[in-house]
Amino acid sequence: MLNNLTQRLSRVVKTLKGEARITESNIQDMLREVRLALLEADVALPVVREFTARVKEKALGQEVVGSLTPGQALVGVVQRELADLMGGDAVPLNLATQPPAIVLMAGLQGAGKTTTTAKLARLLTERQKKKVLTVSCDVYRPAAIAQLQTVTAQAGAEFFPSSPQDKPLDIARRAVDYARSHHFDVLLVDTAGRLSVDEAMMREIQELHGALKPIESLFVVDAMQGQDAVNTARAFHDTLPLTGIVLTKLDGDARGGAALSVRQVTGAPIKFAGVSEKIDGLEPFDPRRMADRILG
Ligand code: GDP
């Protein structure tokens, strides 16, 4: 995950740690490396510019204290700024509402929506001991409903059946009634994906959002898409009040730029990261831990 970025940055870190003095010139050298590393990782250019400007400002302005070497202090600045870039503190899933807490899953086809719905069901069932129901409103691909049924069973959660003949809104309403009368804590609503952002899709998901009033609307996006991931996230964020983003396939050889810029560009927090195809391959996203990992 983010291997190139990690390699490049850890080279910078190694050099810096040995520096006894921070000068304008070695800051410039360091920033050049950081800028290259980020661009190579496919981080959006304006994000890179702002990031390096902030690191520079903090590095030049900082007092070097205690037993830290100046080089280490500088590395600390990069680390904190990286974490801040990805959102700073982790933002957990919000389920604080009258049950069932409804979570709407949105995203393009192939992003990993159905898989993520089941992974989330599993995480909530196992770790938080929640009673979870899943439902598919994807009436366009009959296989999608069957797929959710299969993965929900793997997750140990309950599945609410739907049929391609039904209307998405009707399915959603029935599922909410069922979840309510059977005392479910959480209802995860998988929706139809399209190959690209189109108006009909946006309208449908807006209608679902209006009817369901979910406490969480998560946008699931494939991190391997790099810059495109950020653009699609922004398009969705413009039409739907997203409460969070799930970055999938962070285990692939993604250059990882999406992880670094999606927060900055959309303003929506990354709440989870998909790290394998398996049912337990979903982790709550923690910007600070991620920054540590990236810096090796
Ligand atoms: P949907 O069309 O958005 O519902 O996408 P799917 O859930 O069907 O996922 C598409 C493909 O991506 C499937 O082969 C999944 O196994 C795979 N996938 C989803 N999330 C991850 C992940 O975090 N890592 C990896 N390696 N594969 C994933």
Boltz pocket constraint, residues with backbone or C-beta under 6 A from the ligand:
constraints:
  - pocket:
      binder: B
      contacts: [[A, 107], [A, 108], [A, 109], [A, 110], [A, 111], [A, 112], [A, 113], [A, 114], [A, 115], [A, 116], [A, 193], [A, 247], [A, 248], [A, 249], [A, 250], [A, 251], [A, 252], [A, 273], [A, 274], [A, 275], [A, 276], [A, 277], [A, 281]]
      max_distance: 6.0
